Amino acid sequence: MAELKARNEQPEYLFWVGCAGAFDDRYKKVAGAFIKILTHLKVSYAVLGKEESCTGDPARRAGNEMLYQMQALQNIELLNGYGVKKILTICPHCYNILKNEYPDLGGHYEVINYLQFLDQKISEGTLIIDPAILHDQVITYHDPCYLGRANDIYFEPRSILKKLSSRIVEMKRHKSNALCCGAGGGQMFKEAEKGDKEIFIERTEEAIRTGASLIATACPFCMTMLTDGLKYKNQEEVVKNFDIAELITQSLNI
C-alpha cells in the first residue's frame, strides 16, 4: 500500500487479510485462494502487508476494552492515512468489527465480505465458474455466527454453492438457528467450559449426519473447530472441510 501511495496510485479495494490469513497455515491457503480470484478478475486492490495488525476483535470479546480501542484507533489512523474507502474481508470477525464497531471510533468504510463480493461477480457474469468439477459432491454449509446472526448474510454463500453443486444439504440447525462452532466470544483462545459435550463436536456430528462429503465454511475459527471435530470423530478422510473461496478456485482450476 505504501508503494502505491508513493506512486500516487489509489486501488479500489483494500484486502484486509486478517490474523488467520496472515499467520494460520491452513487459512493462508484461503487468503491465497481469494487473491487468485481477485487476480483472475483483474480487481484493483492492495494489502497493508506488515503494517496490518489485529482489528482488536479478540481483545474486545475477551473483555479487554482498553486494548481493543488502542488497536482500533491505530488501525483507523493508518486506514485514513491511506485514504481507504472500501475494504474486502475474508474473516467474519474482521468484517463485523470493521463494519459495525469501528464507526464508533471514527472509522467509516464500506466493508464487504468476500462472499458478498464473489456472489455479485457471479451474478454480473464477471466470474464464470465451472460446475462440472464439484457437481457430484454433496456439500453442507456451516453458518458462521458473525456472518449469519450478526450480519444476516445467509443468501450469498448458498447462492455460490448452488452454482458449484446441485447437491446442497442443510444441517438440522442452520441459518438463524445454526449452532456456533464453539470458538466465538473469545472461546477460541481458552479451554472449553465444562459441559456434557463440547460444542465443536456436536456441530461436527450434525454435519456428518447430513451425509455430505464436503463441509463448506467461511470463517477461520469455524474451519479450525470443524477440522478438529472431524479429526476427533476419525472422519477427516471421509469428509473434507474447505472454505468457499477454495471451492471456487477448484472450479476455476486456478
Backbone bond lengths (Angstrom), bond angles and torsions (degrees), N, CA, C in turn:
res aa  C-N    CA-C-N  psi(-1)  N-CA   C-N-CA  omega(-1)  CA-C   N-CA-C  phi
1 M - - - 1.470 - - 1.524 110.49 -
2 A 1.336 116.88 -41.26 1.455 121.07 -179.48 1.522 110.88 -62.00
3 E 1.343 116.14 -38.78 1.471 119.88 -179.94 1.519 111.12 -65.30
4 L 1.337 116.81 -39.55 1.460 120.31 178.51 1.525 111.38 -65.30
5 K 1.332 115.83 -40.42 1.458 119.49 179.41 1.526 110.10 -63.95
6 A 1.340 115.30 -39.42 1.468 119.22 179.15 1.519 111.21 -61.82
7 R 1.338 117.61 -30.75 1.461 122.02 178.56 1.528 111.92 -91.68
8 N 1.358 115.13 6.47 1.464 121.63 -179.81 1.525 111.91 60.87
9 E 1.357 115.76 37.11 1.457 122.02 177.01 1.531 109.30 -109.22
10 Q 1.315 116.76 137.38 1.459 121.51 -178.76 1.525 110.00 -121.85
11 P 1.345 118.95 107.62 1.460 120.19 178.55 1.521 110.81 -67.95
12 E 1.330 115.71 158.08 1.464 119.03 -179.90 1.520 111.45 -70.43
13 Y 1.340 116.40 -39.06 1.456 120.74 -176.31 1.529 111.43 -124.18
14 L 1.319 115.42 148.89 1.460 121.35 163.38 1.524 106.83 -101.80
15 F 1.309 117.81 124.21 1.458 121.26 174.02 1.523 108.11 -89.60
16 W 1.343 115.51 111.00 1.466 121.78 178.23 1.529 107.28 -85.46
17 V 1.317 116.59 106.56 1.462 122.13 -172.60 1.519 111.26 -70.58
18 G 1.339 117.41 -41.71 1.458 121.28 -179.02 1.513 112.29 85.82
19 C 1.324 115.67 160.81 1.474 120.98 -177.73 1.526 112.05 -61.10
20 A 1.337 116.48 -42.94 1.472 119.71 -178.29 1.520 110.49 -66.50
21 G 1.324 116.42 -43.68 1.460 120.49 179.85 1.513 112.74 -63.80
22 A 1.324 116.28 -25.65 1.466 120.86 -178.38 1.523 113.23 -91.32
23 F 1.334 117.21 -33.83 1.460 119.46 -169.47 1.532 115.85 -120.22
24 D 1.325 117.74 -26.59 1.467 120.22 -178.10 1.530 109.61 -81.62
25 D 1.325 117.20 123.14 1.471 120.50 -174.77 1.523 112.27 -56.79
26 R 1.328 117.55 -39.76 1.462 120.26 -178.78 1.523 111.30 -70.64
27 Y 1.330 116.49 -42.01 1.466 117.86 -175.69 1.515 113.34 -81.53
28 K 1.333 117.01 -14.28 1.462 119.00 170.61 1.529 109.97 -58.20
29 K 1.334 116.17 -33.79 1.470 120.57 179.65 1.528 110.82 -66.69
30 V 1.327 116.28 -34.03 1.468 120.52 178.21 1.527 109.72 -69.22
31 A 1.340 116.09 -45.63 1.463 120.06 177.06 1.529 109.97 -58.81
32 G 1.340 115.71 -42.09 1.465 120.30 178.29 1.510 112.18 -63.66
33 A 1.329 116.88 -38.93 1.471 121.11 179.10 1.523 110.52 -64.36
34 F 1.333 116.77 -43.29 1.469 119.59 -179.48 1.528 110.84 -66.76
35 I 1.326 117.06 -37.71 1.464 120.77 177.34 1.528 110.32 -63.52
36 K 1.329 117.00 -39.07 1.472 120.38 176.67 1.529 110.73 -59.96
37 I 1.335 115.51 -40.57 1.473 119.48 -179.90 1.530 110.24 -67.83
38 L 1.342 116.77 -43.11 1.467 120.41 178.64 1.527 110.80 -60.32
39 T 1.330 115.19 -41.37 1.468 119.99 178.93 1.530 110.23 -66.24
40 H 1.342 115.69 -41.99 1.468 121.39 178.04 1.524 111.31 -58.75
41 L 1.335 115.92 -36.86 1.464 121.75 -178.32 1.531 112.63 -86.39
42 K 1.336 116.01 -5.28 1.469 121.76 -177.42 1.526 111.60 57.84
43 V 1.338 115.41 43.55 1.461 121.79 179.44 1.534 109.84 -79.49
44 S 1.311 116.23 140.25 1.460 122.03 176.18 1.530 108.60 -83.47
45 Y 1.328 115.90 108.16 1.465 119.74 -178.22 1.525 110.33 -146.59
46 A 1.323 115.39 166.28 1.463 121.79 175.49 1.519 108.45 -146.53
47 V 1.318 116.61 163.36 1.460 122.62 174.05 1.526 108.45 -122.87
48 L 1.315 116.16 159.38 1.462 120.45 179.35 1.523 112.13 -81.95
49 G 1.335 116.68 -18.58 1.456 119.76 -178.87 1.521 111.59 64.00
50 K 1.323 117.18 -131.95 1.461 121.59 -177.16 1.521 112.63 -68.49
51 E 1.331 117.40 -13.63 1.466 119.92 178.13 1.525 112.04 -78.02
52 E 1.339 117.06 -19.17 1.466 119.28 179.51 1.517 110.09 -73.25
53 S 1.324 116.64 136.41 1.466 121.71 175.47 1.521 108.76 -130.72
54 C 1.307 116.86 176.44 1.470 121.42 -177.75 1.525 110.78 -60.17
55 T 1.317 116.27 144.47 1.466 120.78 178.44 1.524 112.25 -67.38
56 G 1.331 116.67 -20.75 1.458 120.87 -175.64 1.511 113.25 96.99
57 D 1.343 116.30 0.03 1.475 119.71 -178.54 1.533 112.61 -58.33
58 P 1.350 119.55 -48.38 1.475 118.05 -179.73 1.527 112.67 -60.27
59 A 1.327 116.49 -37.36 1.461 119.98 179.58 1.523 111.20 -63.45
60 R 1.331 116.00 -44.20 1.466 119.55 -179.13 1.516 111.02 -67.35
61 R 1.331 118.16 -42.02 1.461 120.82 -179.21 1.535 111.02 -65.92
62 A 1.329 115.83 -29.54 1.473 119.51 179.75 1.523 112.13 -85.78
63 G 1.344 116.22 -3.44 1.464 119.43 174.80 1.512 115.74 100.44
64 N 1.336 118.22 4.41 1.468 120.42 -179.57 1.531 108.91 -96.38
65 E 1.321 115.68 80.56 1.465 121.68 -174.97 1.526 111.93 -65.37
66 M 1.327 116.62 -37.09 1.466 119.17 -178.44 1.531 110.85 -63.76
67 L 1.327 117.08 -44.12 1.463 120.26 178.84 1.519 110.30 -64.06
68 Y 1.338 116.61 -41.91 1.462 119.82 178.06 1.523 111.13 -56.29
69 Q 1.333 116.85 -49.97 1.457 119.73 -176.46 1.524 111.54 -65.39
70 M 1.314 117.79 -35.24 1.462 120.77 176.58 1.530 110.47 -62.38
71 Q 1.337 115.77 -46.08 1.462 119.95 -179.55 1.523 110.89 -66.78
72 A 1.326 117.01 -44.13 1.456 121.52 -177.42 1.529 111.53 -63.96
73 L 1.310 117.63 -45.82 1.462 121.09 -178.73 1.523 111.37 -64.72
74 Q 1.320 116.32 -36.06 1.463 120.30 176.49 1.529 110.16 -64.21
75 N 1.333 116.52 -43.72 1.471 120.86 179.20 1.519 111.55 -65.41
76 I 1.324 116.67 -42.34 1.463 121.05 -179.21 1.529 110.66 -62.51
77 E 1.307 116.91 -41.99 1.466 120.47 177.59 1.526 110.63 -60.38
78 L 1.333 115.84 -42.45 1.466 120.96 179.90 1.527 111.08 -65.70
79 L 1.329 116.85 -47.91 1.463 121.58 -178.32 1.523 111.56 -63.65
80 N 1.322 116.51 -43.21 1.460 119.86 179.30 1.526 111.12 -67.03
81 G 1.329 115.75 -34.25 1.465 119.95 178.04 1.514 112.26 -63.18
82 Y 1.321 116.56 -31.37 1.463 120.99 178.33 1.530 112.45 -90.69
83 G 1.319 116.79 -2.88 1.457 120.02 179.57 1.515 113.57 69.84
84 V 1.319 117.22 33.02 1.464 121.81 -177.95 1.526 110.08 -68.87
85 K 1.326 115.67 132.69 1.471 121.45 178.33 1.529 112.03 -115.93
86 K 1.352 116.33 -39.85 1.454 120.96 -177.03 1.530 109.93 -121.65
87 I 1.334 116.26 133.09 1.464 121.49 -178.74 1.526 109.86 -124.25
88 L 1.328 116.58 128.64 1.465 122.89 173.38 1.520 108.59 -99.91
89 T 1.330 116.91 134.26 1.464 120.63 -179.99 1.527 110.57 -127.69
90 I 1.334 116.19 149.68 1.465 120.63 173.41 1.527 111.57 -109.92
91 C 1.320 117.43 -7.82 1.471 121.64 -179.96 1.529 109.55 -108.82
92 P 1.324 119.12 124.11 1.467 121.25 179.56 1.524 113.43 -60.33
93 H 1.331 116.90 -30.96 1.466 119.91 179.26 1.523 110.33 -68.51
94 C 1.338 116.58 -43.22 1.465 120.65 175.10 1.522 110.21 -63.09
95 Y 1.325 116.11 -44.65 1.466 121.36 -179.66 1.526 111.05 -57.38
96 N 1.313 116.26 -49.74 1.458 120.97 -175.23 1.520 112.13 -62.96
97 I 1.324 116.27 -45.25 1.471 118.36 -174.33 1.522 111.40 -75.28
98 L 1.348 116.84 -37.28 1.460 119.41 177.32 1.529 111.35 -66.59
99 K 1.318 116.31 -38.35 1.465 121.52 -176.62 1.523 112.77 -79.07
100 N 1.325 116.79 -44.45 1.461 120.55 -168.92 1.524 115.72 -104.28
101 E 1.330 117.60 -21.33 1.461 119.32 -173.58 1.523 114.17 -116.28
102 Y 1.330 117.97 -28.76 1.469 120.08 176.54 1.530 113.29 -62.99
103 P 1.345 119.74 -33.14 1.471 118.58 178.81 1.529 113.43 -56.57
104 D 1.335 118.15 -30.17 1.463 120.90 178.76 1.524 111.96 -63.32
105 L 1.342 116.60 -21.85 1.466 121.39 -178.80 1.534 111.43 -109.03
106 G 1.318 116.34 10.48 1.456 119.67 176.90 1.509 115.55 98.54
107 G 1.327 117.39 7.10 1.463 120.96 -179.89 1.519 111.18 -97.45
108 H 1.311 117.49 96.74 1.466 122.11 -175.82 1.527 109.58 -110.96
109 Y 1.342 115.73 109.97 1.466 121.45 -177.19 1.529 109.10 -140.04
110 E 1.326 115.46 159.04 1.464 120.41 170.07 1.526 106.63 -87.77
111 V 1.314 116.10 105.20 1.465 121.28 -175.19 1.529 108.63 -101.30
112 I 1.325 115.51 125.93 1.464 121.59 -173.34 1.518 109.47 -123.77
113 N 1.306 116.91 122.12 1.462 119.89 173.98 1.522 109.56 -72.69
114 Y 1.309 116.75 144.17 1.468 120.04 -174.08 1.517 113.35 -61.09
115 L 1.329 118.82 -26.71 1.466 120.49 177.75 1.525 110.85 -69.87
116 Q 1.326 117.07 -38.14 1.461 120.90 175.05 1.532 109.66 -62.64
117 F 1.320 115.61 -45.17 1.463 121.92 -179.64 1.529 111.07 -61.57
118 L 1.339 117.14 -47.89 1.466 121.53 -177.14 1.520 111.74 -68.12
119 D 1.325 116.94 -40.70 1.464 119.77 179.46 1.527 110.33 -63.88
120 Q 1.329 117.01 -38.51 1.455 120.17 177.62 1.530 110.93 -63.58
121 K 1.335 116.67 -43.18 1.462 120.81 -179.58 1.533 110.81 -64.67
122 I 1.326 116.64 -36.74 1.468 120.27 177.12 1.527 110.02 -67.28
123 S 1.340 116.85 -43.42 1.467 121.51 -179.39 1.525 111.50 -63.76
124 E 1.330 115.93 -36.07 1.465 120.61 179.33 1.522 112.48 -73.87
125 G 1.350 115.74 -17.39 1.453 119.60 -176.13 1.516 113.14 87.85
126 T 1.333 115.91 4.83 1.470 120.62 178.45 1.518 111.05 -73.50
127 L 1.327 115.80 -39.34 1.463 122.10 178.82 1.523 108.02 -105.89
128 I 1.310 116.58 110.21 1.470 122.15 -177.79 1.522 108.46 -109.14
129 I 1.326 116.38 116.89 1.458 120.37 -177.14 1.526 110.29 -108.29
130 D 1.319 114.55 152.51 1.463 121.72 -178.49 1.523 109.36 -97.58
131 P 1.332 118.50 108.49 1.469 120.13 -177.99 1.528 113.32 -72.36
132 A 1.320 117.45 -9.94 1.473 119.94 -176.04 1.522 112.36 -65.59
133 I 1.336 117.20 -25.94 1.468 120.79 -175.52 1.528 111.67 -67.83
134 L 1.328 116.90 -40.92 1.467 120.99 -172.57 1.533 113.09 -117.96
135 H 1.333 117.92 10.02 1.470 118.90 -170.16 1.527 113.23 -63.80
136 D 1.341 118.41 -23.73 1.465 121.03 179.66 1.526 113.23 -88.18
137 Q 1.325 116.36 -8.46 1.465 120.17 -176.23 1.529 111.16 -80.73
138 V 1.326 115.69 134.94 1.464 120.44 172.56 1.527 106.99 -88.76
139 I 1.328 115.87 120.41 1.466 121.24 -173.86 1.516 110.45 -118.73
140 T 1.340 116.19 135.17 1.456 120.94 170.30 1.517 107.89 -119.18
141 Y 1.326 115.73 148.09 1.467 120.77 -175.34 1.520 110.32 -115.58
142 H 1.329 115.48 131.86 1.465 121.75 176.16 1.522 109.25 -97.96
143 D 1.326 116.89 121.35 1.465 121.61 179.44 1.523 111.55 -77.59
144 P 1.335 118.50 115.15 1.469 119.88 173.10 1.531 110.10 -67.84
145 C 1.312 116.94 140.61 1.469 120.89 -177.26 1.525 111.99 -58.60
146 Y 1.342 116.89 -40.57 1.455 119.58 -174.53 1.528 113.47 -80.89
147 L 1.331 117.17 -6.69 1.463 119.90 168.81 1.517 109.83 -96.06
148 G 1.323 116.27 -48.04 1.450 121.39 -175.31 1.512 113.71 -74.27
149 R 1.322 116.27 -86.10 1.461 119.46 -174.37 1.529 113.01 -59.98
150 A 1.314 118.08 -35.77 1.468 120.23 -176.07 1.522 112.92 -78.55
151 N 1.348 117.69 -30.85 1.465 119.21 -173.32 1.527 114.00 -134.86
152 D 1.318 117.35 7.74 1.472 122.29 172.56 1.530 112.93 59.73
153 I 1.336 117.14 33.67 1.461 120.51 176.88 1.533 107.81 -97.43
154 Y 1.332 114.65 90.42 1.460 121.97 179.05 1.533 111.66 -115.71
155 F 1.334 116.16 -35.27 1.465 121.00 -173.32 1.527 112.53 -71.07
156 E 1.321 116.84 -48.16 1.467 121.13 -170.81 1.521 114.06 -58.42
157 P 1.336 119.70 -49.69 1.467 117.97 179.96 1.516 113.35 -61.12
158 R 1.318 116.78 -38.84 1.468 120.30 179.84 1.522 111.15 -70.84
159 S 1.312 116.67 -36.35 1.457 120.72 176.53 1.526 110.78 -60.75
160 I 1.337 116.38 -43.82 1.466 120.92 179.01 1.525 110.63 -64.66
161 L 1.334 116.42 -46.87 1.465 120.48 -176.90 1.528 111.68 -63.18
162 K 1.341 117.34 -34.34 1.467 119.94 178.57 1.517 111.94 -67.95
163 K 1.338 116.61 -22.38 1.468 120.16 174.58 1.529 111.19 -77.04
164 L 1.339 115.32 -23.44 1.467 120.90 -177.35 1.520 112.74 -90.27
165 S 1.328 117.49 -33.33 1.462 121.29 -176.53 1.520 109.96 -150.17
166 S 1.319 115.91 146.91 1.467 120.72 176.48 1.519 111.19 -90.08
167 R 1.331 115.85 0.63 1.466 120.34 -174.54 1.526 110.32 -117.16
168 I 1.332 114.76 69.94 1.461 121.58 178.10 1.524 108.86 -99.69
169 V 1.315 116.72 125.69 1.470 121.04 179.74 1.531 109.06 -120.94
170 E 1.319 115.24 144.29 1.461 120.08 -179.80 1.526 110.88 -98.14
171 M 1.314 115.49 145.63 1.464 119.83 170.85 1.524 108.92 -71.17
172 K 1.318 116.53 161.85 1.463 120.40 -178.49 1.525 110.38 -55.73
173 R 1.327 116.63 -43.51 1.460 120.79 176.14 1.533 108.13 -105.23
174 H 1.324 116.54 117.99 1.453 120.16 -178.21 1.523 109.84 -148.57
175 K 1.322 114.91 172.76 1.468 122.73 -175.65 1.531 109.57 52.20
176 S 1.323 119.24 -129.01 1.469 119.90 -173.82 1.526 113.07 -67.35
177 N 1.332 116.80 -16.34 1.465 120.35 179.24 1.530 112.63 -100.02
178 A 1.328 116.88 7.18 1.465 120.32 -176.75 1.524 111.70 -62.23
179 L 1.318 115.24 144.61 1.458 120.93 177.37 1.522 109.23 -82.12
180 C 1.317 116.32 136.06 1.472 122.09 176.12 1.527 109.79 -60.30
181 C 1.327 116.33 151.70 1.472 120.32 177.97 1.525 111.56 -71.57
182 G 1.332 116.53 -16.52 1.464 120.57 179.47 1.513 114.06 105.74
183 A 1.350 117.37 -1.00 1.466 119.59 -176.02 1.523 113.48 -105.54
184 G 1.318 117.75 -5.48 1.458 120.75 -175.57 1.512 113.42 -71.15
185 G 1.347 115.46 166.11 1.457 121.19 177.18 1.515 114.29 63.52
186 G 1.322 117.07 28.78 1.456 121.47 -179.61 1.513 114.34 84.74
187 Q 1.345 117.71 0.07 1.467 120.97 -178.72 1.534 112.20 -65.86
188 M 1.332 116.70 -21.65 1.461 121.45 179.33 1.521 111.42 -57.87
189 F 1.351 116.07 -28.60 1.455 120.64 -170.18 1.528 112.99 -109.33
190 K 1.328 117.65 16.85 1.463 120.25 178.46 1.515 110.27 -142.68
191 E 1.301 115.44 167.03 1.459 120.13 177.01 1.526 110.14 -67.56
192 A 1.325 115.63 147.31 1.464 120.15 -179.96 1.525 110.93 -62.69
193 E 1.336 115.65 144.48 1.460 120.22 177.31 1.528 109.26 -75.82
194 K 1.310 115.87 156.85 1.451 120.62 -177.29 1.525 110.94 -64.35
195 G 1.310 115.52 139.49 1.454 120.81 179.30 1.513 109.82 -174.09
196 D 1.326 116.39 175.81 1.457 120.07 -179.26 1.526 111.35 -67.11
197 K 1.314 116.47 -37.15 1.462 120.85 -177.31 1.525 108.59 -152.47
198 E 1.329 115.70 137.18 1.456 118.13 178.10 1.530 109.63 -66.50
199 I 1.326 115.56 142.90 1.467 121.05 -172.70 1.514 111.68 -60.73
200 F 1.340 117.52 -40.54 1.461 118.72 -175.90 1.519 111.72 -64.67
201 I 1.331 117.34 -30.47 1.461 120.53 177.34 1.521 110.12 -71.33
202 E 1.320 116.27 -42.74 1.472 120.65 179.37 1.525 110.47 -61.83
203 R 1.328 116.05 -42.27 1.465 119.33 -179.42 1.529 110.93 -68.64
204 T 1.314 117.33 -39.32 1.461 120.80 178.37 1.522 110.51 -63.40
205 E 1.313 117.51 -40.16 1.467 121.06 177.83 1.522 111.12 -61.83
206 E 1.331 117.09 -37.96 1.466 120.41 177.12 1.527 110.54 -62.59
207 A 1.336 115.59 -41.38 1.469 119.88 179.82 1.525 110.77 -65.72
208 I 1.321 117.32 -42.30 1.465 121.74 -179.05 1.522 110.65 -63.82
209 R 1.330 117.10 -37.95 1.465 121.08 -177.81 1.530 113.05 -65.47
210 T 1.320 117.56 -19.22 1.471 119.52 177.80 1.523 111.59 -71.26
211 G 1.335 117.86 -17.88 1.453 121.49 -175.99 1.524 113.38 80.65
212 A 1.333 116.78 10.01 1.458 121.19 -178.78 1.530 110.63 -70.64
213 S 1.330 115.06 147.26 1.460 120.48 174.42 1.523 111.35 -95.20
214 L 1.345 115.90 -14.66 1.458 121.27 178.14 1.527 109.96 -132.17
215 I 1.327 116.44 133.49 1.462 121.47 169.44 1.516 106.82 -104.47
216 A 1.324 116.95 118.22 1.456 121.41 178.25 1.523 108.97 -91.88
217 T 1.328 115.22 129.14 1.459 120.42 178.51 1.519 109.29 -124.05
218 A 1.328 115.76 168.30 1.464 120.30 -179.04 1.528 110.08 -146.26
219 C 1.338 116.21 34.97 1.463 121.50 -176.80 1.524 108.56 -158.46
220 P 1.334 118.67 135.11 1.466 119.93 -179.90 1.525 113.33 -64.17
221 F 1.334 117.26 -34.56 1.459 120.22 179.24 1.529 109.61 -66.20
222 C 1.347 115.25 -47.21 1.462 120.29 -179.56 1.523 110.70 -62.31
223 M 1.325 116.91 -41.36 1.463 120.32 179.64 1.522 111.10 -59.87
224 T 1.327 116.50 -45.25 1.468 120.87 179.87 1.520 111.57 -62.06
225 M 1.327 116.80 -46.90 1.460 120.84 -175.45 1.527 111.88 -68.70
226 L 1.333 116.99 -41.95 1.461 119.16 -179.01 1.530 111.54 -72.58
227 T 1.324 117.00 -33.99 1.462 120.10 174.99 1.527 110.09 -63.30
228 D 1.334 116.34 -42.86 1.469 120.34 176.29 1.519 111.04 -63.72
229 G 1.347 115.75 -37.60 1.465 119.76 179.21 1.515 112.05 -64.15
230 L 1.331 116.92 -40.50 1.466 120.99 178.50 1.530 110.89 -64.92
231 K 1.323 116.03 -38.18 1.468 119.73 177.01 1.526 110.38 -66.21
232 Y 1.326 116.11 -41.87 1.474 120.93 -179.34 1.534 110.36 -62.34
233 K 1.336 116.60 -36.78 1.462 121.57 -179.10 1.531 112.55 -89.68
234 N 1.336 116.50 5.41 1.476 121.97 -178.90 1.528 111.93 55.98
235 Q 1.324 115.38 41.37 1.464 121.10 -178.06 1.526 112.66 -117.77
236 E 1.344 117.28 7.57 1.468 118.73 -173.16 1.524 113.51 -66.38
237 E 1.351 117.40 -19.34 1.462 120.07 176.55 1.527 112.13 -89.28
238 V 1.327 116.07 -13.77 1.468 121.48 -177.64 1.527 111.39 -98.61
239 V 1.327 115.99 -43.31 1.466 122.36 -178.06 1.526 108.83 -117.60
240 K 1.322 116.10 129.30 1.459 120.96 179.86 1.525 109.98 -104.70
241 N 1.328 114.52 150.77 1.464 121.22 -179.26 1.525 108.73 -118.45
242 F 1.335 116.73 113.35 1.456 121.23 -179.30 1.518 110.55 -127.61
243 D 1.325 115.91 149.02 1.454 120.69 170.51 1.533 108.97 -77.06
244 I 1.315 116.63 152.90 1.465 121.19 -178.00 1.527 111.16 -60.66
245 A 1.331 117.68 -36.75 1.470 120.03 178.21 1.527 110.82 -61.16
246 E 1.325 117.19 -37.80 1.463 120.95 178.46 1.525 111.06 -66.91
247 L 1.331 116.86 -38.23 1.464 120.32 178.47 1.527 110.93 -65.43
248 I 1.317 116.72 -36.22 1.465 120.03 177.83 1.522 110.75 -66.65
249 T 1.343 117.41 -42.88 1.474 119.26 179.11 1.513 110.58 -64.56
250 Q 1.341 117.30 -31.64 1.463 119.39 175.58 1.526 110.50 -64.76
251 S 1.337 116.03 -41.80 1.469 119.98 -179.08 1.523 111.18 -69.97
252 L 1.334 117.34 -28.73 1.463 121.37 178.85 1.520 111.93 -86.60
253 N 1.355 115.51 -12.83 1.461 121.45 -177.37 1.542 111.20 56.66
254 I 1.340 114.91 47.14 1.466 120.05 178.15 1.525 110.05 -123.18
